[in-house]
């Protein structure tokens, strides 16, 4: 299993556009085959940093997912929305694997 962490630098005066972008991915990403943990917009602290996090079984599965996302109507529309509105200033992604034992669901209290 691999996890993709996307770090975004966004325009702090256009945060609501990033939030719409995130909601759109909330529909398209699972439909195209990735398990979405979520998109996270600024709330307190930095007003310019946002994240997206999803998992896939392997990098080969990521390539197939990317191809499906590129042909998905909402996926194509969302890419165009971000390009047209320019609220994303920078985007970096990294693929990581869990190096520790599973610790239960995210957000689970102890």
C-alpha positions in Angstrom: 0.0 0.0 0.0 1.3 3.5 -0.9 0.0 6.8 0.4 0.1 9.9 -1.7 0.6 13.2 0.2 0.0 16.3 -1.8 1.1 19.6 -0.3 -0.5 22.7 -1.9 0.5 26.3 -1.6 -2.7 28.2 -2.2 -3.7 31.9 -2.5 -5.0 32.8 1.0 -7.6 35.1 -0.5 -9.1 32.3 -2.6 -9.3 29.6 0.0 -13.0 29.0 -0.9 -12.0 28.0 -4.4 -9.6 25.4 -3.0 -12.4 24.1 -0.8 -14.6 23.6 -3.9 -11.7 21.9 -5.7 -11.3 19.6 -2.7 -15.1 18.7 -2.6 -14.9 17.9 -6.4 -12.0 15.5 -5.7 -14.0 14.0 -2.9 -16.3 12.7 -5.6 -13.9 11.9 -8.4 -11.0 10.3 -6.6 -12.9 7.4 -5.0 -14.8 6.9 -8.2 -11.5 6.5 -10.1 -10.1 3.9 -7.7 -8.1 5.5 -4.9 -9.0 5.5 -1.2 -9.3 9.2 -0.2 -8.4 10.1 3.3 -9.3 13.7 2.5 -8.4 17.2 1.5 -7.4 19.6 4.2 -7.8 23.4 3.9 -6.2 26.1 6.1 -8.2 26.7 9.3 -5.7 28.1 11.9 -2.1 28.9 11.6 -0.8 29.0 8.0 -3.3 30.5 5.6 -1.4 29.2 2.5 -0.8 25.4 3.1 -3.3 22.7 2.2 -3.1 18.9 1.8 -4.6 16.0 0.0 -4.1 12.4 1.1 -5.1 9.2 -0.6 -3.9 5.6 -0.9 -3.5 3.0 -3.6 -2.2 -0.6 -3.6 0.9 0.2 -5.7 2.5 2.7 -8.1 1.2 0.6 -11.0 -2.3 1.1 -9.6 -1.5 4.8 -9.4 -0.8 4.9 -13.1 -4.1 3.3 -14.0 -5.9 5.6 -11.5 -4.3 8.6 -13.1 -5.5 7.5 -16.6 -9.1 7.0 -15.3 -9.0 10.4 -13.5 -7.8 12.1 -16.7 -10.9 10.8 -18.6 -13.4 11.3 -15.7 -15.7 14.3 -16.6 -15.5 15.8 -13.1 -11.7 15.1 -12.9 -11.1 17.0 -16.2 -13.4 19.8 -15.1 -11.6 20.1 -11.8 -8.1 20.3 -13.5 -9.5 23.0 -15.8 -11.1 24.9 -12.8 -7.7 25.0 -11.0 -5.8 26.1 -14.1 -8.4 28.8 -15.0 -8.8 30.2 -11.5 -5.1 29.9 -10.4 -5.7 29.5 -6.7 -3.0 26.8 -6.5 0.4 28.5 -6.5 2.5 25.3 -6.0 1.8 21.6 -5.7 4.2 18.9 -4.5 3.4 15.2 -4.1 5.2 12.4 -2.5 4.4 8.7 -2.2 5.1 7.0 1.1 4.6 3.6 2.6 3.6 2.9 6.2 6.8 1.9 8.0 5.2 1.2 11.4 2.5 -1.3 12.5 -1.1 -0.3 11.8 -2.5 1.8 14.7 -6.2 1.7 13.9 -8.4 4.1 12.0 -7.3 7.7 11.6 -8.8 10.0 14.3 -9.5 7.1 16.6 -9.0 8.1 20.2 -7.3 6.1 22.9 
